[in-house]
Amino acid sequence: MNQMSWCPPQLPECGPPGGLAGLEQCWNDVAAVEALLIKIINDILARDPNAFGQVGALKGVIDGSIAPPGAVGELIAFGTGAPGQAPDVAFPADTVASVALTTMGTLPAGDWNIQAWLVSSVPIDAIQLDNVPTTNLALTAAQENALIPPGMGWMGVAMGVTSTGTVTTENPAISTIVSFYRGAGPVAIILRTIVDSDVAAGVLGLGFLARRMR
């Protein structure tokens, strides 16, 4: 059975020393090897664009401006209550565990640093903000964490109640969370707010900000 063998590109021999003819042949041989290597690399990239990892310089900004989509420094922001955004979260007076899920938007694939926050229109005794997409408060912490999208860090904060159970009224209530998303695909940003105790009916304004790191 005939077997095909492949020989790797060889360094060109520049011919006998001296003379322009030998130098020209050497130059042509080097150009031929370079063209062959370029073709091999392009063929590999055509089959797998990520075969060599990050190709070329990392694109981004260094002057504090907002980078274009896909570049390091890209900024994505969502909010409630503004035109084209989700409405503020309304809650009744003296509620017990009023739960709302708010879809802020979609975050593209990449490596993102995340901040989210909420502000209440009335004083709040106990409030929680996180990214667990469920209204079922009977789940365990492990069950809730399993619902968080892959690649996204848990982000949550509770305020208004101390470790000893003492209630402290916040006026207005402001909660801030910091997290990340490192994923290969787009992910929906869903924030959950839990109002455990309040003194009057009101609304919660939510905000979300993400900056691309890679």
C-alpha positions as CSV (number, residue, x, y, z in Angstrom):
1,M,0.0,0.0,0.0
2,N,1.3,3.4,-1.0
3,Q,1.6,5.8,1.9
4,M,1.9,9.5,1.5
5,S,4.5,11.3,3.6
6,W,4.8,15.0,4.3
7,C,8.1,16.8,4.7
8,P,8.1,20.0,6.7
9,P,9.4,23.2,5.0
10,Q,13.2,23.2,4.8
11,L,15.4,26.2,5.2
12,P,16.4,27.3,1.8
13,E,20.0,27.0,0.6
14,C,21.2,30.2,-0.9
15,G,23.3,28.7,-3.5
16,P,27.0,29.2,-3.9
17,P,28.4,32.1,-2.1
18,G,29.0,35.3,-4.0
19,G,27.0,36.5,-7.0
20,L,23.6,38.1,-7.3
21,A,22.0,35.0,-8.8
22,G,22.5,33.0,-5.6
23,L,21.2,35.8,-3.5
24,E,18.1,36.2,-5.6
25,Q,17.4,32.4,-5.5
26,C,17.7,32.5,-1.7
27,W,15.2,35.4,-1.5
28,N,12.7,33.5,-3.7
29,D,13.1,30.4,-1.6
30,V,12.4,32.3,1.6
31,A,9.3,33.9,0.0
32,A,8.1,30.4,-1.0
33,V,8.5,29.0,2.5
34,E,6.7,32.1,4.0
35,A,3.8,31.7,1.6
36,L,3.5,28.0,2.5
37,L,3.5,28.8,6.3
38,I,0.8,31.5,5.8
39,K,-1.4,29.0,3.9
40,I,-1.0,26.4,6.6
41,I,-2.0,28.9,9.3
42,N,-4.9,30.2,7.3
43,D,-6.2,26.6,6.7
44,I,-6.0,25.9,10.4
45,L,-7.8,29.1,11.3
46,A,-10.5,28.4,8.7
47,R,-11.2,25.1,10.5
48,D,-11.0,26.6,14.0
49,P,-10.8,30.4,14.4
50,N,-9.7,30.0,18.1
51,A,-6.9,27.4,17.3
52,F,-4.2,29.9,18.4
53,G,-6.1,31.7,21.1
54,Q,-6.0,35.5,21.0
55,V,-4.7,36.5,17.6
56,G,-3.4,40.0,17.1
57,A,-3.4,42.9,19.6
58,L,-6.1,43.2,22.2
59,K,-8.5,46.0,21.1
60,G,-9.7,48.5,23.6
61,V,-9.5,52.0,24.9
62,I,-7.1,53.6,27.4
63,D,-8.5,57.2,27.5
64,G,-11.6,56.5,29.7
65,S,-14.0,56.6,26.7
66,I,-16.6,54.0,26.1
67,A,-15.2,51.3,23.8
68,P,-17.1,50.0,20.7
69,P,-19.0,46.7,21.0
70,G,-16.7,43.7,21.3
71,A,-13.7,45.8,22.5
72,V,-12.2,45.9,26.0
73,G,-13.8,48.8,27.8
74,E,-17.3,48.3,26.3
75,L,-19.9,49.6,28.7
76,I,-23.5,48.2,28.9
77,A,-26.0,49.8,31.2
78,F,-29.7,49.0,32.0
79,G,-32.1,50.8,34.3
80,T,-35.8,50.9,35.2
81,G,-38.3,53.7,34.9
82,A,-36.7,55.3,31.8
83,P,-38.2,55.1,28.3
84,G,-37.5,51.8,26.7
85,Q,-36.4,50.2,30.0
86,A,-38.2,47.9,32.4
87,P,-40.7,49.7,34.8
88,D,-39.8,50.4,38.4
89,V,-40.7,47.6,40.8
90,A,-43.9,48.5,42.8
91,F,-44.6,47.0,46.2
92,P,-47.5,47.4,48.7
93,A,-47.4,48.6,52.2
94,D,-46.4,46.4,55.1
95,T,-45.8,43.4,52.9
96,V,-44.1,40.2,53.9
97,A,-41.6,38.8,51.4
98,S,-42.8,40.6,48.3
99,V,-40.8,39.2,45.4
100,A,-40.2,40.6,41.9
101,L,-38.1,39.5,39.0
102,T,-36.9,42.2,36.6
103,T,-35.3,41.3,33.3
104,M,-32.8,44.1,32.7
105,G,-31.5,43.0,29.3
106,T,-28.9,40.7,27.7
107,L,-25.2,40.6,28.3
108,P,-23.0,39.3,25.4
109,A,-20.4,36.7,25.7
110,G,-17.1,37.8,27.2
111,D,-15.4,38.7,30.5
112,W,-17.5,41.4,32.4
113,N,-17.3,43.2,35.6
114,I,-20.7,43.9,37.0
115,Q,-22.4,46.3,39.4
116,A,-26.1,46.5,40.2
117,W,-28.0,48.7,42.6
118,L,-31.5,49.6,43.8
119,V,-33.0,52.7,45.4
120,S,-36.4,52.7,47.2
121,S,-38.9,55.6,47.2
122,V,-39.8,55.0,50.8
123,P,-37.9,53.8,54.0
124,I,-37.3,50.1,54.0
125,D,-36.7,47.9,57.0
126,A,-35.4,44.8,55.2
127,I,-34.6,44.4,51.5
128,Q,-32.6,42.0,49.3
129,L,-31.2,42.2,45.8
130,D,-29.7,39.3,43.9
131,N,-29.5,37.5,40.6
132,V,-31.3,34.3,41.5
133,P,-34.1,34.0,38.9
134,T,-36.9,32.5,41.1
135,T,-39.8,33.7,43.2
136,N,-39.7,30.5,45.2
137,L,-38.4,31.5,48.6
138,A,-38.6,28.0,50.0
139,L,-35.5,26.8,48.1
140,T,-32.3,26.1,49.9
141,A,-29.2,28.2,49.1
142,A,-27.7,25.4,47.1
143,Q,-30.9,25.1,45.0
144,E,-30.9,28.8,44.4
145,N,-27.3,28.9,43.4
146,A,-27.9,26.1,40.9
147,L,-30.3,28.5,39.0
148,I,-27.6,31.2,38.4
149,P,-26.4,31.1,34.8
150,P,-23.1,29.3,34.2
151,G,-20.1,31.7,34.2
152,M,-21.9,34.3,36.3
153,G,-20.9,34.9,39.9
154,W,-23.5,35.1,42.6
155,M,-24.4,38.7,43.4
156,G,-26.6,39.6,46.3
157,V,-27.0,41.9,49.2
158,A,-29.4,42.1,52.1
159,M,-29.7,45.2,54.3
160,G,-31.9,46.6,57.1
161,V,-31.6,43.7,59.5
162,T,-28.5,43.1,61.7
163,S,-27.0,39.8,62.6
164,T,-28.8,40.0,66.0
165,G,-32.1,40.5,64.3
166,T,-32.4,44.2,65.1
167,V,-34.3,46.1,62.4
168,T,-32.8,49.4,61.2
169,T,-34.8,51.5,58.8
170,E,-32.9,52.8,55.8
171,N,-34.1,56.1,54.3
172,P,-34.0,55.7,51.4
173,A,-32.9,52.1,51.1
174,I,-29.9,51.7,48.7
175,S,-28.2,48.4,48.0
176,T,-25.2,47.8,45.7
177,I,-23.8,44.5,44.5
178,V,-20.6,43.6,42.6
179,S,-20.1,40.5,40.5
180,F,-18.8,39.2,37.2
181,Y,-19.8,37.2,34.1
182,R,-17.3,35.1,32.2
183,G,-19.2,33.1,29.6
184,A,-19.0,32.0,26.0
185,G,-22.6,32.9,25.2
186,P,-25.1,35.7,25.8
187,V,-26.9,35.7,29.2
188,A,-30.2,37.3,30.3
189,I,-29.7,39.6,33.3
190,I,-32.6,39.0,35.7
191,L,-32.5,40.8,39.1
192,R,-34.6,39.6,42.0
193,T,-35.8,42.0,44.7
194,I,-37.3,40.9,48.0
195,V,-39.0,43.4,50.2
196,D,-39.4,41.9,53.6
197,S,-40.7,44.9,55.5
198,D,-41.5,48.5,54.7
199,V,-43.4,51.4,56.2
200,A,-45.4,52.4,53.1
201,A,-46.2,51.4,49.6
202,G,-43.5,52.5,47.1
203,V,-41.3,51.6,44.1
204,L,-37.8,50.3,43.7
205,G,-35.6,51.6,41.0
206,L,-33.0,49.1,39.7
207,G,-29.8,49.8,37.8
208,F,-27.2,47.5,36.1
209,L,-23.8,48.3,34.8
210,A,-21.2,46.0,33.1
211,R,-17.8,46.8,31.6
212,R,-16.0,44.4,29.3
213,M,-12.6,43.2,30.6
214,R,-11.8,40.7,27.8
